[in-house]
Amino acid sequence: MSVQAYTPKLITALREGYTTRIFRADAIAGLTVAIVALPLAMALGIASGASPDKGLVTAVVAGFLISALGGSRVQVGGPTGAFVVVIFNVIAQHGYDGLLIATLLAGLILIAAGAFRLGQMIKFIPHPVVTGFTAGIAVIIASSQVKDFLGLSMAEVPAEFVPKWQAYIGALSSTSWATLGIGVGALAIIIALRKFAPKLPAFLIAIVVSSLAVALFNLPVDTIGSRFPDIPAGLPMPSLPDLSLTKITAVIPSAFTIAFLAGIEALLSAVVADGMAGTRHRSDQELIGQGVANIGSALFGGLPATGAIARTATNIRSGARTPVAGIMHAAFLLLFVLFAMDLMAFVPMAALAAILFMVAWGMSEYERFITFLRMPNSDRAVLLLTFGLTVLVDLTVGIAVGVTLASLLFMARMSEAVEVDSSGTQDTDLDSEDIHQRDALPQGVEVFRITGPFFFGVAGELLDTLRRVGQSPKVIILRMRLVPLLDASGVQALEEFIKQARIAGAKVVLSGVQPQPRSMLERLHLGSGSDKVFYAPDFARAQSLAVGLTEASKD
């Protein structure tokens, strides 16, 4: 067992030498992320069936621990949209104490997963399943905000998707035009700022403007103060929830769901961060850090937490260099919790609903969803079934059925890819695939050979190999003659590899691509007519093409 694999990235960053200049960059990034996280944490706390202060406590406590103990250099953690549905259901069934117990258990499960080196298992979750259930969660989140956005007069909103919309339609006549105006105005501000001034904190500006409008014109609009009149200021003292064997047994299934979602989203976010920042996370330590963070959040009465992709991306774009940026983000939020909680009372619920509409839109990954709809029927079926079950039945059912179906379809396709040679001869034409493939390579050209089906699990290995090369090559040849199958996850993996190579200044040549993989690549606009990748029928011509590309790069 490698000690380095279980060393938090904060310790690694400090050992490398931490200067005042780096701290300044981290502090600015932390403040920027805190401004983004502030309204988001409040909105997610309310959407989860809790209160806005619970979301802020989670962002402070879990955000600090994830950055301090995690395995990613620039990951930012806190409450996320993926948990909204699960948290709401757990609170409804087992009360808030039940949620705290489930979060504690989820933290222990995540620590165990990291200790048993299960961090690499994330690569085997097919992309259509991940896209299907995140899009499903997005639809559920958006649906849950219709009442507050329209200001509907409803005694109770049904939990199930279809009855919920039936109730909305029945209550449309009670729409509050003042509330709708505030919601539409906040939504318009966010969309306009994202398009014309993307560096400004759109969420915070929308909340400030809508709060001022409600206060100045004395509008009859529901606010956080009217909905939650007794919000405490500051952080509560840590304490254990009321534990009993009966409660623990009842919430164990929810704990596994929380742990699964936290692990999935945290590691996906860490992979995205690696691609943006050129870093490499430690997946097992990241799980351990997430586990400790969830235990800490539960002890302070907070919600489940995980790595947040949008906040992590903001952190990187703002110049973050080390995990100190994430710690500073938690520190700035703590200052707000300690000294400015009274200001939350003026925030309109419709403005928070507008923020959650934008969160749901971002989670939906509609472009990737549409891309998968162009894939073969098997991948499309996995996507739509996972999406449909997540929305109409249950999140855990959607994931379980999606992964099972994807696994069965993968095995079926693999059986079709196997050919039995009845002639008794063997393919001896392997001279272009032998161990001497590097002997004739010109300077500045690297070659990798892929053998067997290409799926999501290979992506990490390819990207790690690319990082280990050292000085970035000018041309990378991927030899794919022995790749019989490329599925939707494999296409996404290969697209990511090509993207990272292009960022590093390298051109990619695909050699000997078989018909099925070529067809899949064309569906994602990575075919022979694409300007992102080059094709060669065999390795010899790939080498000739690489020479030409290398010479062209010198001109």
C-alpha positions as CSV (number, residue, x, y, z in Angstrom):
1,M,0.0,0.0,0.0
2,S,1.5,3.3,-1.1
3,V,1.7,6.0,1.6
4,Q,1.6,8.7,-1.1
5,A,-1.8,7.3,-2.3
6,Y,-3.3,8.2,1.1
7,T,-1.6,11.6,1.5
8,P,-3.9,14.6,1.3
9,K,-3.0,16.9,-1.5
10,L,-2.9,19.8,0.9
11,I,0.2,18.2,2.6
12,T,1.8,17.6,-0.8
13,A,1.2,21.2,-1.9
14,L,2.6,22.6,1.4
15,R,5.7,20.4,1.0
16,E,6.4,21.8,-2.4
17,G,6.8,25.2,-0.9
18,Y,3.9,27.6,-0.2
19,T,4.6,31.3,-1.0
20,T,2.8,34.5,-0.4
21,R,2.1,34.8,-4.1
22,I,0.4,31.4,-4.2
23,F,-1.6,32.3,-1.1
24,R,-2.8,35.5,-2.7
25,A,-4.0,33.5,-5.8
26,D,-5.7,30.9,-3.6
27,A,-7.4,33.6,-1.4
28,I,-8.8,35.4,-4.5
29,A,-10.1,32.1,-5.9
30,G,-11.6,31.2,-2.5
31,L,-13.5,34.5,-2.3
32,T,-14.8,34.1,-5.8
33,V,-16.1,30.6,-5.1
34,A,-17.6,31.7,-1.8
35,I,-19.6,34.4,-3.7
36,V,-20.9,31.7,-6.0
37,A,-21.5,29.1,-3.2
38,L,-23.4,31.4,-0.9
39,P,-26.8,31.6,-2.7
40,L,-26.4,28.1,-4.0
41,A,-25.9,26.6,-0.5
42,M,-29.0,28.4,0.7
43,A,-31.1,27.3,-2.3
44,L,-30.0,23.6,-2.0
45,G,-30.7,23.6,1.7
46,I,-34.3,24.7,1.1
47,A,-34.8,22.4,-2.0
48,S,-33.7,19.4,0.1
49,G,-36.5,20.0,2.6
50,A,-34.3,21.5,5.2
51,S,-33.5,25.2,5.8
52,P,-31.0,27.6,4.2
53,D,-28.7,27.6,7.3
54,K,-28.3,23.8,6.9
55,G,-26.9,24.3,3.4
56,L,-24.5,27.0,4.6
57,V,-23.3,24.9,7.5
58,T,-22.6,22.1,5.1
59,A,-20.7,24.3,2.7
60,V,-18.5,25.6,5.6
61,V,-17.8,22.4,7.5
62,A,-17.7,19.9,4.6
63,G,-16.1,22.4,2.3
64,F,-13.2,22.9,4.7
65,L,-12.7,19.1,5.3
66,I,-12.9,18.1,1.6
67,S,-10.2,20.6,0.7
68,A,-8.0,19.8,3.8
69,L,-8.2,16.0,3.6
70,G,-9.1,15.2,0.0
71,G,-7.0,13.8,-2.8
72,S,-7.6,16.6,-5.3
73,R,-5.5,19.8,-5.5
74,V,-8.4,22.1,-6.6
75,Q,-11.6,20.3,-5.6
76,V,-14.3,22.4,-3.9
77,G,-17.0,20.5,-2.0
78,G,-20.3,21.2,-0.4
79,P,-24.0,20.5,-0.9
80,T,-25.0,19.6,-4.5
81,G,-28.1,19.1,-6.6
82,A,-27.5,15.4,-6.8
83,F,-28.5,14.9,-3.2
84,V,-31.7,17.0,-3.2
85,V,-34.0,14.1,-4.1
86,V,-32.4,11.7,-1.7
87,I,-32.3,14.1,1.2
88,F,-35.9,15.2,0.7
89,N,-37.1,11.6,0.8
90,V,-35.0,10.6,3.8
91,I,-36.3,13.6,5.8
92,A,-39.8,12.8,4.8
93,Q,-39.5,9.1,5.9
94,H,-37.1,9.3,8.8
95,G,-37.0,12.9,10.0
96,Y,-33.9,15.1,10.2
97,D,-32.3,12.9,12.8
98,G,-32.6,10.0,10.3
99,L,-30.8,12.1,7.7
100,L,-28.0,12.9,10.1
101,I,-27.6,9.2,10.9
102,A,-27.6,8.2,7.2
103,T,-25.0,10.9,6.5
104,L,-22.8,9.6,9.3
105,L,-23.0,6.1,8.0
106,A,-22.4,7.3,4.4
107,G,-19.2,8.9,5.7
108,L,-18.0,5.6,7.2
109,I,-18.9,3.8,4.0
110,L,-16.8,6.3,1.9
111,I,-13.8,5.9,4.3
112,A,-14.1,2.1,4.0
113,A,-14.3,2.4,0.2
114,G,-11.1,4.5,0.1
115,A,-9.3,2.2,2.5
116,F,-10.1,-0.8,0.3
117,R,-9.0,1.1,-2.8
118,L,-12.3,1.3,-4.5
119,G,-11.7,4.7,-6.0
120,Q,-10.8,3.3,-9.4
121,M,-14.3,1.6,-9.6
122,I,-15.8,4.9,-10.8
123,K,-14.3,4.3,-14.3
124,F,-16.6,1.3,-14.8
125,I,-19.9,3.3,-14.4
126,P,-21.0,3.7,-18.0
127,H,-21.5,7.3,-19.3
128,P,-25.1,6.8,-20.4
129,V,-26.1,5.7,-16.8
130,V,-24.4,8.8,-15.3
131,T,-25.9,11.1,-17.9
132,G,-29.3,9.5,-17.5
133,F,-29.6,9.8,-13.7
134,T,-28.1,13.3,-13.6
135,A,-30.6,14.5,-16.2
136,G,-33.3,12.8,-14.2
137,I,-32.3,14.6,-11.0
138,A,-32.2,17.8,-12.9
139,V,-35.9,17.3,-14.0
140,I,-36.9,16.5,-10.4
141,I,-35.1,19.6,-9.0
142,A,-36.7,21.9,-11.6
143,S,-40.1,20.4,-10.9
144,S,-39.8,20.9,-7.2
145,Q,-39.3,24.7,-7.7
146,V,-42.4,25.4,-9.7
147,K,-44.6,26.3,-6.7
148,D,-42.1,28.9,-5.3
149,F,-41.4,30.3,-8.8
150,L,-45.1,30.9,-9.6
151,G,-46.2,31.6,-6.0
152,L,-48.9,29.0,-6.1
153,S,-51.3,28.6,-3.2
154,M,-51.0,24.9,-2.4
155,A,-51.5,23.2,1.0
156,E,-49.1,20.3,0.1
157,V,-47.1,19.4,-2.9
158,P,-47.1,15.6,-3.8
159,A,-43.7,13.9,-3.8
160,E,-44.2,11.8,-6.9
161,F,-43.5,13.4,-10.3
162,V,-46.8,12.9,-12.1
163,P,-49.1,13.8,-9.2
164,K,-46.9,16.8,-8.5
165,W,-47.5,18.2,-12.0
166,Q,-51.2,17.3,-11.8
167,A,-51.4,19.4,-8.6
168,Y,-49.5,22.3,-10.2
169,I,-51.8,22.4,-13.2
170,G,-54.8,22.4,-10.8
171,A,-53.4,25.3,-8.8
172,L,-52.3,27.5,-11.8
173,S,-55.2,29.9,-11.2
174,S,-53.6,30.9,-7.9
175,T,-50.4,32.2,-9.5
176,S,-49.0,35.2,-7.8
177,W,-48.0,37.7,-10.5
178,A,-45.6,39.6,-8.2
179,T,-43.8,36.3,-7.3
180,L,-43.7,35.3,-10.9
181,G,-42.3,38.7,-11.9
182,I,-39.5,38.4,-9.2
183,G,-38.7,34.9,-10.4
184,V,-38.6,35.8,-14.1
185,G,-36.5,38.9,-13.3
186,A,-34.0,36.9,-11.3
187,L,-33.8,34.3,-14.1
188,A,-33.3,36.9,-16.7
189,I,-30.5,38.6,-14.7
190,I,-28.7,35.2,-14.3
191,I,-29.0,34.3,-18.0
192,A,-28.0,37.8,-19.2
193,L,-24.9,38.0,-16.9
194,R,-23.8,34.5,-17.9
195,K,-23.9,35.5,-21.6
196,F,-22.6,39.1,-21.5
197,A,-20.6,39.3,-18.2
198,P,-19.7,35.7,-17.2
199,K,-17.0,36.8,-14.7
200,L,-19.6,38.5,-12.5
201,P,-21.4,36.5,-9.7
202,A,-24.7,36.1,-11.4
203,F,-26.5,34.2,-8.6
204,L,-25.5,36.7,-6.0
205,I,-26.4,39.7,-8.1
206,A,-29.8,38.2,-8.9
207,I,-30.5,37.6,-5.2
208,V,-29.4,41.2,-4.2
209,V,-31.5,42.8,-7.0
210,S,-34.6,40.8,-6.3
211,S,-34.3,41.3,-2.5
212,L,-34.0,45.0,-3.0
213,A,-37.0,45.0,-5.4
214,V,-39.2,43.2,-2.8
215,A,-38.1,45.5,0.0
216,L,-38.4,48.8,-1.9
217,F,-41.8,48.1,-3.4
218,N,-43.1,46.1,-0.5
219,L,-44.2,43.3,-2.7
220,P,-46.4,40.5,-1.3
221,V,-43.7,37.8,-2.0
222,D,-42.7,34.8,0.1
223,T,-39.2,35.2,1.4
224,I,-36.7,33.2,3.5
225,G,-37.7,35.3,6.5
226,S,-41.4,34.5,6.1
227,R,-40.8,30.8,5.4
228,F,-38.0,30.3,8.1
229,P,-38.5,33.0,10.8
230,D,-36.2,31.3,13.4
231,I,-32.9,30.8,11.5
232,P,-30.0,30.6,14.0
233,A,-26.8,32.6,13.4
234,G,-23.4,31.0,13.6
235,L,-22.3,27.4,13.7
236,P,-24.0,25.0,16.1
237,M,-22.0,23.0,18.5
238,P,-21.1,19.5,17.2
239,S,-23.1,16.7,18.6
240,L,-24.2,13.1,17.8
241,P,-27.8,12.5,16.6
242,D,-30.1,10.3,18.7
243,L,-28.7,6.9,17.7
244,S,-30.7,3.7,18.0
245,L,-30.4,0.3,16.3
246,T,-33.9,0.7,14.9
247,K,-33.1,4.0,13.2
248,I,-29.7,2.8,12.0
249,T,-31.2,-0.2,10.4
250,A,-34.0,1.9,8.8
251,V,-31.6,4.4,7.1
252,I,-28.9,2.0,5.9
253,P,-30.2,1.8,2.3
254,S,-30.3,5.6,2.2
255,A,-26.7,5.7,3.6
256,F,-25.5,3.5,0.8
257,T,-27.3,5.7,-1.8
258,I,-25.7,8.9,-0.3
259,A,-22.3,7.3,-0.2
260,F,-22.7,6.1,-3.8
261,L,-23.7,9.5,-5.1
262,A,-21.0,11.3,-3.1
263,G,-18.3,9.0,-4.4
264,I,-19.6,9.2,-8.0
265,E,-19.9,13.0,-8.1
266,A,-16.6,13.6,-6.2
267,L,-14.5,11.5,-8.4
268,L,-16.2,12.8,-11.6
269,S,-15.5,16.3,-10.4
270,A,-11.9,15.4,-9.6
271,V,-11.5,14.0,-13.1
272,V,-12.9,17.2,-14.6
273,A,-10.5,19.2,-12.4
274,D,-7.6,17.2,-13.6
275,G,-8.5,17.9,-17.2
276,M,-8.8,21.7,-16.6
277,A,-5.8,22.2,-14.3
278,G,-3.4,19.5,-15.6
279,T,-3.3,17.8,-12.2
280,R,-3.8,14.2,-11.1
281,H,-6.0,13.4,-8.1
282,R,-5.7,10.5,-5.6
283,S,-9.0,8.8,-5.9
284,D,-8.8,6.6,-2.7
285,Q,-7.7,9.6,-0.6
286,E,-10.5,11.7,-2.1
287,L,-13.0,9.1,-1.0
288,I,-11.6,9.2,2.5
289,G,-11.7,13.0,2.6
290,Q,-15.3,12.9,1.4
291,G,-16.1,10.4,4.1
292,V,-14.6,12.5,6.9
293,A,-16.4,15.6,5.5
294,N,-19.8,13.9,5.6
295,I,-19.2,12.8,9.2
296,G,-18.2,16.3,10.1
297,S,-21.2,17.8,8.4
298,A,-23.6,15.4,10.2
299,L,-22.0,16.3,13.6
300,F,-22.7,20.0,13.0
301,G,-26.2,19.2,11.8
302,G,-25.5,19.7,8.1
303,L,-26.4,17.9,4.9
304,P,-24.5,15.3,2.8
305,A,-21.7,16.8,0.8
306,T,-19.5,15.9,-2.2
307,G,-17.3,17.6,-4.7
308,A,-19.1,20.2,-6.7
309,I,-18.2,20.3,-10.4
310,A,-19.4,23.9,-11.1
311,R,-17.7,25.4,-8.0
312,T,-14.5,23.4,-8.7
313,A,-14.5,24.8,-12.2
314,T,-15.0,28.3,-10.9
315,N,-12.1,27.7,-8.4
316,I,-9.8,26.7,-11.3
317,R,-10.8,29.6,-13.6
318,S,-10.2,32.0,-10.7
319,G,-6.6,31.0,-10.4
320,A,-6.6,28.4,-7.5
321,R,-3.3,26.7,-7.1
322,T,-3.7,24.4,-4.0
323,P,-6.4,23.1,-1.6
324,V,-5.9,26.3,0.4
325,A,-8.3,27.9,-2.0
326,G,-11.1,25.6,-1.0
327,I,-10.3,26.2,2.7
328,M,-10.5,29.9,2.1
329,H,-13.9,29.5,0.4
330,A,-15.1,27.8,3.6
331,A,-13.6,30.6,5.7
332,F,-15.3,33.4,3.8
333,L,-18.7,31.5,4.1
334,L,-18.1,31.1,7.8
335,L,-17.7,34.9,8.1
336,F,-21.1,35.3,6.5
337,V,-22.7,32.7,8.8
338,L,-21.3,34.4,11.8
339,F,-22.0,38.1,11.0
340,A,-24.6,38.4,8.2
341,M,-27.2,35.7,8.6
342,D,-29.9,38.3,9.3
343,L,-29.6,39.4,5.6
344,M,-31.0,36.1,4.5
345,A,-34.5,37.0,5.7
346,F,-34.9,39.4,2.7
347,V,-34.2,36.9,0.0
348,P,-37.3,36.0,-2.1
349,M,-38.1,32.3,-2.5
350,A,-38.8,32.9,-6.2
351,A,-35.2,34.1,-6.7
352,L,-33.8,30.9,-5.1
353,A,-36.2,28.9,-7.4
354,A,-34.6,30.7,-10.4
355,I,-31.1,29.8,-9.2
356,L,-32.2,26.1,-8.9
357,F,-33.7,26.2,-12.4
358,M,-30.2,27.2,-13.6
359,V,-28.6,24.5,-11.5
360,A,-30.9,21.9,-13.0
361,W,-30.2,23.2,-16.5
362,G,-26.5,22.8,-15.8
363,M,-26.9,19.3,-14.4
364,S,-29.0,18.1,-17.3
365,E,-26.0,18.1,-19.7
366,Y,-28.5,18.4,-22.5
367,E,-25.8,18.4,-25.2
368,R,-24.3,15.1,-24.0
369,F,-27.9,13.8,-23.6
370,I,-28.6,14.6,-27.2
371,T,-25.3,13.1,-28.3
372,F,-26.2,9.8,-26.7
373,L,-29.6,9.8,-28.4
374,R,-27.6,9.5,-31.7
375,M,-25.8,6.4,-30.4
376,P,-26.9,2.8,-31.2
377,N,-30.2,1.5,-29.7
378,S,-28.4,-0.3,-26.8
379,D,-26.8,2.9,-25.4
380,R,-29.9,4.9,-26.1
381,A,-32.0,2.4,-24.2
382,V,-29.7,2.5,-21.2
383,L,-29.8,6.3,-21.2
384,L,-33.6,6.6,-21.5
385,L,-34.4,3.8,-19.1
386,T,-32.1,5.3,-16.4
387,F,-33.6,8.7,-17.0
388,G,-37.2,7.5,-16.9
389,L,-36.8,5.4,-13.8
390,T,-34.9,8.2,-12.0
391,V,-37.8,10.6,-12.7
392,L,-40.8,8.3,-12.3
393,V,-39.7,5.7,-9.8
394,D,-36.6,6.2,-7.7
395,L,-33.0,7.3,-8.1
396,T,-31.5,4.1,-6.8
397,V,-33.7,2.0,-9.0
398,G,-32.7,4.0,-12.0
399,I,-29.0,3.6,-11.3
400,A,-29.2,-0.2,-10.4
401,V,-31.3,-1.0,-13.5
402,G,-29.1,1.2,-15.8
403,V,-25.8,-0.4,-14.6
404,T,-27.3,-3.9,-14.9
405,L,-28.6,-3.3,-18.4
406,A,-25.4,-1.7,-19.6
407,S,-23.4,-4.6,-18.2
408,L,-25.6,-7.2,-20.0
409,L,-25.5,-5.3,-23.2
410,F,-21.8,-5.0,-23.0
411,M,-21.4,-8.7,-22.5
412,A,-23.8,-9.4,-25.5
413,R,-21.7,-7.1,-27.7
414,M,-18.5,-8.7,-26.7
415,S,-19.9,-12.1,-27.6
416,E,-20.7,-10.7,-31.1
417,A,-17.2,-9.4,-31.4
418,V,-15.6,-12.9,-31.0
419,E,-14.9,-14.8,-34.2
420,V,-14.1,-18.5,-34.4
421,D,-11.6,-19.4,-37.1
422,S,-12.7,-22.9,-38.4
423,S,-9.8,-23.0,-40.9
424,G,-7.3,-23.8,-38.2
425,T,-5.0,-21.0,-39.3
426,Q,-3.9,-18.1,-37.1
427,D,-3.5,-14.5,-37.9
428,T,0.3,-14.1,-38.3
429,D,0.2,-10.6,-39.8
430,L,1.2,-8.9,-36.5
431,D,4.4,-7.4,-37.8
432,S,2.9,-3.9,-37.5
433,E,1.8,-4.7,-33.9
434,D,5.0,-6.1,-32.5
435,I,7.2,-4.9,-29.7
436,H,9.4,-2.9,-32.1
437,Q,6.7,-0.3,-32.8
438,R,8.9,2.6,-31.4
439,D,12.1,1.7,-33.3
440,A,11.4,3.9,-36.3
441,L,9.5,6.7,-34.6
442,P,10.7,10.2,-35.6
443,Q,11.5,12.7,-32.8
444,G,8.4,14.3,-31.2
445,V,6.1,11.3,-32.0
446,E,4.6,8.9,-29.4
447,V,2.7,5.8,-30.1
448,F,0.2,3.8,-28.0
449,R,-1.5,0.6,-28.9
450,I,-5.0,-0.3,-27.7
451,T,-5.9,-4.0,-27.7
452,G,-9.5,-5.2,-27.0
453,P,-12.7,-3.3,-26.5
454,F,-12.3,0.4,-25.7
455,F,-14.6,1.6,-22.9
456,F,-14.6,4.2,-20.1
457,G,-12.2,2.2,-17.9
458,V,-9.4,2.7,-20.4
459,A,-9.6,6.6,-20.4
460,G,-7.7,7.0,-17.1
461,E,-4.9,4.7,-18.2
462,L,-4.5,6.6,-21.5
463,L,-4.5,10.0,-19.8
464,D,-2.0,8.8,-17.1
465,T,0.3,7.4,-19.8
466,L,0.1,10.8,-21.6
467,R,1.1,12.6,-18.4
468,R,4.0,10.2,-17.8
469,V,5.5,10.9,-21.2
470,G,7.1,14.0,-19.8
471,Q,7.7,16.5,-22.6
472,S,4.6,16.8,-24.7
473,P,5.0,15.1,-28.0
474,K,4.0,16.8,-31.2
475,V,2.1,13.8,-32.6
476,I,0.5,10.9,-30.8
477,I,-0.4,7.7,-32.8
478,L,-3.2,5.5,-31.3
479,R,-3.1,2.1,-32.9
480,M,-6.6,0.7,-32.9
481,R,-6.5,-2.3,-35.4
482,L,-7.1,-4.7,-32.5
483,V,-10.1,-2.7,-31.1
484,P,-13.2,-4.6,-32.2
485,L,-15.7,-2.6,-30.2
486,L,-16.2,1.1,-29.2
487,D,-19.3,1.9,-27.1
488,A,-20.7,5.3,-26.1
489,S,-18.5,5.4,-23.0
490,G,-15.5,4.6,-25.1
491,V,-16.3,7.4,-27.5
492,Q,-16.5,9.9,-24.6
493,A,-13.2,8.6,-23.2
494,L,-11.5,8.9,-26.6
495,E,-12.9,12.4,-27.1
496,E,-11.4,13.4,-23.7
497,F,-8.0,11.9,-24.6
498,I,-8.0,13.8,-27.9
499,K,-9.0,17.0,-26.1
500,Q,-6.3,16.7,-23.5
501,A,-3.7,16.0,-26.2
502,R,-4.8,19.1,-28.2
503,I,-4.5,21.2,-25.0
504,A,-0.9,19.9,-24.6
505,G,-0.2,20.9,-28.2
506,A,-0.2,17.3,-29.7
507,K,-2.0,16.1,-32.8
508,V,-3.6,12.7,-32.7
509,V,-3.5,10.1,-35.5
510,L,-5.8,7.0,-35.3
511,S,-4.3,4.0,-37.1
512,G,-6.1,1.0,-38.4
513,V,-9.6,1.9,-37.1
514,Q,-12.2,-0.9,-37.7
515,P,-15.6,-0.1,-39.1
516,Q,-17.6,-0.3,-35.9
517,P,-15.3,2.1,-33.9
518,R,-15.1,4.4,-36.9
519,S,-18.9,4.6,-37.2
520,M,-19.2,5.4,-33.5
521,L,-16.5,8.2,-33.8
522,E,-18.4,9.7,-36.8
523,R,-21.5,10.0,-34.6
524,L,-19.6,12.3,-32.3
525,H,-18.1,14.3,-35.2
526,L,-14.7,12.7,-34.8
527,G,-14.7,10.9,-38.1
528,S,-12.2,11.2,-40.9
529,G,-13.6,14.7,-41.9
530,S,-13.0,16.1,-38.5
531,D,-10.2,18.7,-37.9
532,K,-9.6,17.3,-34.4
533,V,-8.1,14.0,-35.4
534,F,-6.2,12.3,-38.3
535,Y,-6.8,8.8,-39.7
536,A,-4.3,6.3,-41.3
537,P,-5.2,2.9,-42.7
538,D,-2.2,1.2,-41.1
539,F,0.8,1.9,-38.9
540,A,3.3,2.5,-41.7
541,R,1.2,5.3,-43.2
542,A,0.5,6.6,-39.7
543,Q,4.2,7.1,-39.3
544,S,4.5,8.9,-42.6
545,L,1.6,11.1,-41.7
546,A,3.2,11.8,-38.3
547,V,6.4,12.9,-40.0
548,G,4.5,15.3,-42.2
549,L,2.6,16.7,-39.2
550,T,5.8,17.1,-37.2
551,E,7.5,19.0,-40.1
552,A,4.5,21.2,-40.5
553,S,4.5,22.2,-36.9
554,K,8.1,23.4,-37.3
555,D,7.2,25.9,-40.1
